[in-house]
Amino acid sequence: MRALRALMVVAAALPAVAGAATEGYPLQAANADVSNLASLQRGARNFVNYCLGCHSAKYMRYSQLAADLALTEDELRNNLMFTGDRVYDTMDTAMPAEKAREWFGNAPPDLSLIVRSRGTDYVYTFLRSFYADPLRPTGVNNAVLPGTAMPHVLAGLQGLQRPRFEKVTGADGHAAEHLVGLEPGVPGELPAAAYDSFVRDTVAFLEYVAEPTKAKRQALGVWVILFLLMFTAFTWFLYKEYWKDVK
């Protein structure tokens, strides 16, 4: 938290930037892998430590999390259960909705289905695209979702990026500042590659939460396709055998 507050102070000292037309900011490929158990375990740790304080995942139960991620009950209670008393509780946030509205203007959304609704690339790019903007109440803005009320809770890890703007003249002849990219600014605790891996694991976990059976479904789908191919070959040979004497 000290590092985060220090970064916010630095952001306030940066020059103000004009509002930008950031619609269509290019998304980066998340390359998240829900079949990677280690990645999901790291992502669960990241979510609990950095996201669950504000965001819930109300469609996921701790018991299912432990079963799917190969965790014992002791590992679950000691490392991941900070908002529930029973292993069958859902992953609800500890923040009261009234406090959330008071601090952020609205209640932070539940993240159970965020990847299903937005896509893995969107969430991945969003978490990597905060930049310093002293005009915002939180001292930061986001290239993917301009004007977001969410503070950069991962600023201590990533640091604070600087925006790069270019003037673009519209059809009406008026020039406007357009965000064209983000540059390194105040460094964080993690190197860029390590931070990207941190975000990728988190997104993989959110993808798992959105569809816990996805990895099993994909694995089963391979066998189904192989069966259909074998059945097609068998049917073709049967067809040839049946009609070989028919002229």
C-alpha positions as CSV (number, residue, x, y, z in Angstrom):
1,M,0.0,0.0,0.0
2,R,2.9,2.4,0.7
3,A,4.2,1.8,-2.9
4,L,0.7,2.4,-4.3
5,R,0.3,5.7,-2.4
6,A,3.7,6.8,-3.5
7,L,2.8,6.2,-7.1
8,M,-0.4,8.1,-6.7
9,V,1.6,11.1,-5.4
10,V,3.9,10.9,-8.4
11,A,0.9,10.7,-10.7
12,A,-0.5,13.9,-9.2
13,A,2.8,15.7,-10.0
14,L,2.7,14.7,-13.7
15,P,1.4,17.3,-16.2
16,A,-2.3,17.1,-17.0
17,V,-3.3,15.5,-20.3
18,A,-6.2,16.4,-22.5
19,G,-9.1,14.1,-22.9
20,A,-8.5,11.5,-25.6
21,A,-10.6,9.6,-28.1
22,T,-9.5,6.1,-27.1
23,E,-12.3,4.1,-28.6
24,G,-10.9,1.2,-30.6
25,Y,-7.7,0.9,-28.5
26,P,-6.0,-2.3,-29.9
27,L,-6.4,-5.4,-27.7
28,Q,-3.4,-7.6,-27.0
29,A,-3.8,-11.4,-27.0
30,A,-4.1,-12.9,-23.5
31,N,-3.0,-16.4,-24.5
32,A,-4.5,-17.6,-21.2
33,D,-4.6,-21.4,-20.7
34,V,-7.4,-22.8,-18.5
35,S,-5.8,-26.3,-18.8
36,N,-2.7,-25.0,-17.0
37,L,-3.3,-25.9,-13.3
38,A,-0.3,-24.0,-12.0
39,S,-1.5,-20.9,-13.8
40,L,-5.0,-21.2,-12.4
41,Q,-3.6,-21.6,-8.9
42,R,-1.5,-18.5,-9.3
43,G,-4.4,-16.7,-10.8
44,A,-6.6,-17.6,-7.8
45,R,-4.0,-16.2,-5.5
46,N,-3.8,-13.0,-7.5
47,F,-7.6,-12.6,-7.5
48,V,-8.0,-13.2,-3.8
49,N,-5.2,-10.8,-2.9
50,Y,-5.9,-8.0,-5.3
51,C,-9.5,-8.2,-6.6
52,L,-11.7,-9.9,-4.0
53,G,-11.5,-6.9,-1.7
54,C,-13.8,-5.0,-4.1
55,H,-15.1,-7.6,-6.7
56,S,-17.0,-10.8,-5.9
57,A,-17.2,-14.0,-7.9
58,K,-20.6,-15.1,-6.5
59,Y,-21.0,-18.0,-8.9
60,M,-17.9,-19.8,-7.6
61,R,-17.8,-21.7,-4.4
62,Y,-14.6,-22.3,-2.5
63,S,-15.3,-26.0,-2.4
64,Q,-15.5,-26.2,-6.2
65,L,-12.4,-24.1,-6.4
66,A,-10.4,-26.5,-4.2
67,A,-11.7,-29.6,-6.1
68,D,-10.9,-28.2,-9.6
69,L,-7.5,-26.6,-8.6
70,A,-6.3,-29.7,-6.7
71,L,-6.1,-27.9,-3.3
72,T,-6.5,-29.4,0.1
73,E,-9.0,-27.8,2.6
74,D,-6.0,-26.5,4.7
75,E,-4.4,-24.9,1.6
76,L,-7.8,-23.4,0.7
77,R,-8.4,-22.0,4.2
78,N,-4.9,-20.7,4.8
79,N,-4.3,-19.1,1.4
80,L,-7.6,-18.3,-0.3
81,M,-10.5,-18.1,2.1
82,F,-10.5,-14.5,3.4
83,T,-14.2,-13.7,2.9
84,G,-16.0,-16.9,3.8
85,D,-16.3,-19.1,6.9
86,R,-17.4,-22.4,5.3
87,V,-15.9,-24.1,2.3
88,Y,-19.3,-24.2,0.6
89,D,-19.6,-20.4,0.7
90,T,-19.4,-18.4,-2.5
91,M,-16.6,-16.0,-3.2
92,D,-18.3,-12.8,-2.1
93,T,-16.5,-9.5,-1.5
94,A,-16.0,-8.2,2.0
95,M,-16.8,-4.6,0.8
96,P,-20.3,-3.4,1.6
97,A,-22.1,-2.1,-1.5
98,E,-22.8,1.2,0.3
99,K,-19.1,1.8,0.9
100,A,-18.3,0.9,-2.7
101,R,-20.8,3.5,-4.0
102,E,-19.5,6.1,-1.6
103,W,-15.9,5.5,-2.7
104,F,-16.2,4.8,-6.4
105,G,-19.6,6.2,-7.3
106,N,-21.0,2.7,-8.1
107,A,-20.6,-0.8,-6.8
108,P,-17.7,-2.8,-8.5
109,P,-19.2,-5.5,-10.7
110,D,-19.1,-9.2,-9.9
111,L,-16.4,-10.8,-12.0
112,S,-17.9,-14.3,-12.3
113,L,-18.8,-13.8,-16.0
114,I,-16.6,-10.8,-17.0
115,V,-14.5,-12.9,-19.4
116,R,-17.6,-14.4,-21.0
117,S,-19.1,-10.9,-21.6
118,R,-15.9,-9.0,-22.5
119,G,-13.4,-11.6,-23.7
120,T,-10.0,-12.6,-22.4
121,D,-8.2,-10.2,-24.6
122,Y,-10.3,-7.3,-23.3
123,V,-9.7,-8.0,-19.6
124,Y,-6.0,-8.7,-20.2
125,T,-5.4,-5.5,-22.1
126,F,-7.5,-3.5,-19.6
127,L,-5.3,-4.6,-16.7
128,R,-2.2,-3.6,-18.6
129,S,-3.5,-0.2,-19.9
130,F,-3.8,2.1,-16.9
131,Y,-1.8,5.3,-17.2
132,A,-1.2,8.4,-15.1
133,D,-3.9,11.1,-15.4
134,P,-4.0,13.7,-12.6
135,L,-7.4,14.9,-13.9
136,R,-9.1,11.8,-12.7
137,P,-10.1,11.3,-9.0
138,T,-7.9,8.2,-8.7
139,G,-5.0,9.8,-10.5
140,V,-5.2,7.2,-13.4
141,N,-7.2,6.5,-16.5
142,N,-7.4,3.5,-18.7
143,A,-6.9,3.3,-22.5
144,V,-9.4,0.5,-22.9
145,L,-12.1,1.9,-20.7
146,P,-11.7,5.7,-20.5
147,G,-13.1,7.3,-17.4
148,T,-13.2,4.1,-15.5
149,A,-13.8,4.6,-11.7
150,M,-11.5,1.7,-10.9
151,P,-8.2,2.7,-9.3
152,H,-5.0,1.0,-10.5
153,V,-4.8,-1.5,-7.7
154,L,-1.9,-3.2,-9.4
155,A,0.2,0.0,-9.7
156,G,2.6,-1.2,-7.1
157,L,3.4,-4.1,-9.3
158,Q,3.3,-2.6,-12.8
159,G,4.2,1.0,-11.9
160,L,2.5,4.0,-13.7
161,Q,2.6,4.3,-17.5
162,R,2.7,7.6,-19.4
163,P,0.2,8.2,-22.2
164,R,1.4,9.3,-25.7
165,F,-1.0,11.5,-27.6
166,E,-1.1,12.8,-31.1
167,K,-3.3,15.6,-32.5
168,V,-5.8,14.4,-35.0
169,T,-8.0,16.7,-37.1
170,G,-11.6,15.5,-37.4
171,A,-14.1,15.8,-40.2
172,D,-15.4,19.0,-38.6
173,G,-11.9,20.6,-38.8
174,H,-11.3,20.5,-35.0
175,A,-8.1,19.0,-33.7
176,A,-8.3,16.6,-30.8
177,E,-5.8,14.7,-28.7
178,H,-5.8,11.0,-29.6
179,L,-4.2,8.3,-27.5
180,V,-1.8,6.3,-29.6
181,G,0.2,4.4,-27.0
182,L,1.5,4.0,-23.5
183,E,5.1,4.4,-22.4
184,P,7.0,3.3,-19.3
185,G,6.8,5.8,-16.5
186,V,7.3,5.2,-12.8
187,P,8.6,1.6,-12.5
188,G,6.8,-1.0,-10.3
189,E,8.0,-4.0,-8.4
190,L,7.8,-6.4,-11.3
191,P,9.6,-6.3,-14.7
192,A,7.2,-5.9,-17.6
193,A,7.4,-9.6,-18.6
194,A,6.7,-10.7,-15.0
195,Y,3.7,-8.3,-14.8
196,D,2.3,-9.6,-18.1
197,S,2.5,-13.2,-16.7
198,F,0.8,-12.0,-13.5
199,V,-2.1,-10.6,-15.5
200,R,-2.3,-13.6,-17.8
201,D,-2.6,-15.9,-14.8
202,T,-5.3,-13.7,-13.3
203,V,-7.2,-13.7,-16.6
204,A,-6.9,-17.4,-16.9
205,F,-8.5,-17.8,-13.5
206,L,-11.3,-15.5,-14.4
207,E,-11.8,-17.5,-17.6
208,Y,-12.0,-20.6,-15.4
209,V,-14.5,-19.0,-13.1
210,A,-16.7,-18.0,-16.0
211,E,-16.8,-21.6,-17.3
212,P,-15.3,-24.1,-14.8
213,T,-15.9,-27.1,-17.2
214,K,-14.1,-25.5,-20.1
215,A,-10.9,-27.4,-19.8
216,K,-12.8,-30.7,-19.4
217,R,-15.1,-29.9,-22.3
218,Q,-12.1,-29.1,-24.6
219,A,-10.3,-32.3,-23.6
220,L,-13.5,-34.4,-24.1
221,G,-14.0,-32.6,-27.5
222,V,-10.8,-34.1,-28.8
223,W,-11.9,-37.6,-28.1
224,V,-15.3,-36.9,-29.6
225,I,-13.7,-35.7,-32.8
226,L,-11.5,-38.7,-33.0
227,F,-14.5,-41.0,-32.5
228,L,-16.4,-39.2,-35.3
229,L,-13.4,-39.5,-37.6
230,M,-13.1,-43.2,-36.9
231,F,-16.9,-43.7,-37.3
232,T,-16.8,-41.8,-40.6
233,A,-14.0,-44.1,-41.9
234,F,-15.8,-47.2,-40.8
235,T,-19.0,-46.0,-42.5
236,W,-17.2,-45.3,-45.7
237,F,-15.6,-48.8,-45.8
238,L,-19.0,-50.3,-45.0
239,Y,-20.5,-48.3,-47.9
240,K,-17.9,-49.4,-50.3
241,E,-18.4,-53.1,-49.2
242,Y,-22.1,-52.9,-49.5
243,W,-22.2,-51.4,-52.9
244,K,-19.2,-53.1,-54.5
245,D,-21.4,-55.7,-56.4
246,V,-24.1,-53.2,-57.4
247,K,-23.8,-52.0,-60.9
